Amino acid sequence: MENKVKQLGKMDADQKLVLVAGLVSILSIAFIFMGTRIWEEYKKGVIGNQKSQMLLTAECLADNLEGVVGEYTRDLHSLWAYSKDKSWEEQIRLWNSYREGHGPVIHDVILQGKEGEWGRGYPQEKIKLADSDSVIDDKTKLIPASIGEDGGYVVLRYEPVPGESVSLVLDSQIYYEQVFSGIQVGTNGYVVIKDKSGTILMHPGQNQYGIDVIEGRHEMYPNKDLTSLKAMIDHQLEGRTGVEEYNSYWWTKEGAPAVRKLSAYTPANIGEDFLVVSVVIDYDDIYIPVETGFFRIILVFICAFITALSMAVYMFRLFLQKKEDKEQIAYLTELNRILEEMHQSEETIAHQQRLQIMGTMTGGIAHEFNNLLTPIMGYADFLMMELPEDSDGFDSAREIYGAAEKAKEIIQQISSLSRKNIETAFKTLDASRVLRRAVKMVQSVCPANIRLTGEMKLDGVFIMGNETQLNQVILNIGVNAIHAIGREEGGQIRVSARVLRREELEPEVPLGKKESWSRFVQINIEDNGCGMSPDVLKQMFDPFFTTKKGGKGTGLGLALTEQIVTSHRGFVCADSQAGKGTVFHLYFPAVKKDEQETAANAALYHQNDPENRKKKGENTGMSILLVDDNPKVLRLLEKSFARLGVTADAVMSFEEAREKLKNGHYDALAAEQFIKGTSAVNFCMSIQALSPGLILLVMADQVDQELAEARQRGIIHGYVSKPVSDAAILRAVTEAAKGRIITES
């Protein structure tokens, strides 16, 4: 470095100017590169934020539309029930009054009954109904319609009995003007409502009402390319929620000019079917302001950069006039400062990258450590089998095995930091133990005036679920019961539980739930509080609905309760009468597990006596196919099974495993949970027809909901938590062969 500095000091002024020019070029290239990267990140962030806001707008509008359709549907049912036994004239007066009170959105009410038909000044045959309809329930439909040449209407028809019906004729254009026209979405954006078949129900363009969003526009504009639009519409009609960019046209402008659009869409569920709510905006409305603002910032930065650079060049030319030794000192000082700044910046960036990697790669770290622990524990187990128990080598091997087990616990704790794993980790739980713990939590918040009792008949009964979420369900309902009782003396909460067969379930349990499981755990939580009216009972699971005053309730407790119960493949309902109390009924599918025998088998397979281990493997005639992308794990398992007299073939991909199964016979298959992004559950599903008698096991880093459901539905026979061992796999195979549900944790 010292020699280079001396050589630099001997350069003349022209050579130094050339060096400055080279440095400027390098800095300029770096600036352009960094500016491009910053622009991409800035554009991605701002546009992503705009997409999120558009999707939130679409979801809010969908909620509003669901509420409006639900309100009109309830009005139809209620007024029909009220008026059906009245005279024809009274019915007409009632519906006419309803129409006048809800105008102008309700354009007309058409009443068809035993006495005839009544409308508002035109015969019903002038109302032309579209071929498509949206089913709200078995007696109520939402149908696009036109009156004469005007297509901006929707008919909500309720037919309680054949030959008698009442229909609300809704003016879609007026509703659109009242609700959606005031929503400003960019310079040319708008809101579109379609039914599940693609018929446009609401649109800012008058000529768009009642046409099919694709076929209708093909007829109106035969030369337009609708390929991009159709791909996006297909996603909408599947009931998806999302934001997409696509090529389309401004249908509300003359000639329908081409444009790049952005659409945020979501379904509005109105019963058995749904409507599509789509918020559409010109892509340039987002992109151009972002581009303009960013390049203004870049322009200011370039000016500052050029100014600073000019000043630096000028100062450098002044430095040339100084003595050679001072120039060298100044150069070395500046170089040292730049190197320090670069070093500090690199350390900061590297630290941030390490934090990001640790945050996003937690699952991968756990997977790799499990693969490392498998041979450590396996070979330590081999050493204990081969060495005398009173030898120093045996003690050393046992210490290695114990340390590896502690490492396994640490890896499980690291995995628990993943939010996804926390939310989806399901285990086989002792129903009695979980319920008793939850009741204790409720007891801890009960005031002195409330007596909590319980009767639980759940010995030996298990459910598949997440204990934290189940505790939250019981606590939510218990707290609601405490609030319902208040401070009155003699308050009681009773919790009871039992097991029911499928045929013993109440009629309120959906048919699909009954057919999926043979046994259910029923949990009843009963209180003698204020109870609920029928109207409140219907809305109790709606988010943000609450009867508590003064801001004391959020209305989310029971909504979250229903969501958790549904995620556990269960069902929740309630019986209540105002002033007499409430009973909540919870149903969870019951699973089988012979806990004592599983524990006995675990002790048998895990003991370290080599003679017993060999004895268990002798003359089994068993053959196992192992699938894992880690060769060390495969070598250990092959060696372990060979010592036990079990034939084990190992492959490193699902394709190789499929070929093995085609050409040979195996009693069992144990596969890594994910190999190159492919799920072992999907692979097991694909080979069931190929090898119908094969016992299918999954070696899992983390038991998630997909894995638990696959086992419950018979797609796989069990799973073994990693790090795996020969004993764990053999125990799982043995239990599966006996027809039991396997859980290895």
Secondary structure, 3 states (H helix, E strand, C coil): CHHHHHHHHCCCHHHHHHHHHHHHHHHHHHHHHHHHHHHHHHHHHHHHHHHHHHHHHHHHHHHHHHHHHHHHHHHHHHHHHHHCCCCHHHHHHHHHHHHHHCCCCEEEEEEEECCEEECCCCCHHHEEECCCCEEEECCEEEEEEEECCEEEEEEEEEEEECCEEEEEEEEHHHHHHHHCCCCCCCCCCEEEEEECCCEEEECCCHHHCCCECCHHHHHHCCCCCCHHHHHHHHHHHCCCCEEEEEEEECCCCCCCCEEEEEEEEEEEECCCCEEEEEEEEEHHHHHHHHHHHHHHHHHHHHHHHHHHHHHHHHHHHHHHCCCHHHHHHHHHHHHHHHHHHHHHHHHHHHHHHHHHHHHHCHHHHHHHHHHHHHHHHHHHHHHHHHCCCCCHHHHHHHHHHHHHHHHHHHHHHHHHCCHHHHHHCCEEEEHHHHHHHHHHHHHHHCCCCEEEEEEECCCCCEEEECHHHHHHHHHHHHHHHHHHHCCCCCEEEEEEEEEEEHHHCCCCCCHHHHHHCCEEEEEEEEECCCCCCHHHHHHCCCCCCCCCCCCCCCCCHHHHHHHHHHHCCCEEEEEEECCCEEEEEEEEEEECCCHHHHHHHHHHHHCCCHHHHHHHHCCCCCEEEEECCCHHHHHHHHHHHHHCCCEEEEECCHHHHHHHHHHCCCCEEEEECEECCEEHHHHHHHHCCCCCCCEEEEEECCCCHHHHHHHHCCCCCEEEECCCCHHHHHHHHHHHHCCCCCCEC
